């Protein structure tokens, strides 16, 4: 009976700790690649591409640099967010900053690039192995 009591107390202690302590993986997870999609409004062509953090990628006349990308853990409602800097490069002119801020995959219209020719939005955040698969 003494061993049963010890087992019951230790089980109770473990269950209590599991309920009291917050889960370790509740925060968004940092990823190394932002998976983006762009629309050229003139040609109606949609392109899916990826941007490694800190490395500029080109979409039309836009130069897009992802500075951060976060993805919620699987047990939370799905959400990917990316901090993007988008510049337009014109010939014989310095690049003009068009957008700098957070974009959300679940609500692309909340914080969007306003451009007459291009739309860009976040699809997902991934690790760098996805980048090589998407770009060939």
N, C-alpha and C positions, 0 to 999 in steps of 0.2 A: 504494500500500500504506500509505503514511503517513496518508492521509485515512481509510482503512478502520480503521486502528488508533485514530485519534482518535474516529471514530464509535462504535466498540466500547467505548472507555473512557467516553465521555460517556453512552452507553446504560447501561452498567454502573453509573455514578455515579447516574443518575436512578433506576434500579430499586432500588439500595441505599437511597437517601434515602426512597423510597416505602415500603420495608419497615421502615426504622428509625423514621421519624417517625410519631407516632400520628395517626390520622385526626382532623380538626378537628371533625367533627359527631358525636362519640360521646356527648356528654352530652345530658341531657334538654333539650328546647326549651321555653322559657317561652311560654305562650299567654295570651290575654286573656279567655277565656270558658271556664267549666266547664259541660259539658253533663251534666245530671243527670236522674235518673228517680226518681219517687216513687210509692209505693203507699199508698193509703188502705185500711187493712185492714177498715174498716167497710163500705165500698161496693165493695171489690175493684176500684177504679178505678186504673189506672196512668197517670201523666202524665209526659211528657217536657218538660223546660224547661231554660233556660240561665240562668247567672248571670255577669254581668260581674264582674271582680275588683273588690272593694271596694263593690259595689252590692248591698244586700239585696234578695232576692226572697222572695215569700210562697208557701208551699204549705200549704194548710189553716191551722192555727194556728201553723205554724212559720215563722220568719224565717231564711233561709239566706243567709250571706255567704261567698262564695269569696274567700280571701285570696291564693291562689297556685294555679297549675295548670301541670303539666309533662307533656309527651308525649315518649316516646322516639322517636328518629329511625327511619325506615322500615327501615334495615338491622339493627336490633336487635329482640329479641322485643317484641311490642306491649305497651305499658303506659302508662296515663295515671294520674296521681296529682293529687289536689287537697287543699289545706288548707282545711277548711270550719269555720265557726262556725255552729252551729244553736241558735237560741233559740226558746222557746215563748212566744207572746203570749196572755195571758188578759185578759179584761176587768177593769178596775180594779186590775190588778196589774202590777208591773214585769216586763219580759221575763226569763225564767229561762234561763240557759245550760244546754243539754242535752248538747252535744257540741262539742268543739274539738280538731281533730286532722286527720291525713292519712287520706284514703280512697283505696283502690286499685281501679281498674276491673277488674283481672284477678281479684282476691280480695275481693269486697265484704264478706264475713263477717269478714275479718281485723280491721278497725277499723270497726265499724258503730254507727249510731245505735240506741240501745235505747229504744223508745217503744211504748206499747200500741196506738196508732192508726196511726202513720206509719212507713214505711221510706223511706230516701233513700239512693241510691248514685250513684257517678260512672260515667258512660258514656264520656266522652271530654273532651279539651281542644281548643279551636279558637280561631280568630281572631274578632274581633268581628263580621265580616260574617255568620257563622253565627247569631249571636244574633238579628239582625233577621229571618232566615228562620224560625227556630223560634218566635219570639213573634209572628209575623204582621207 
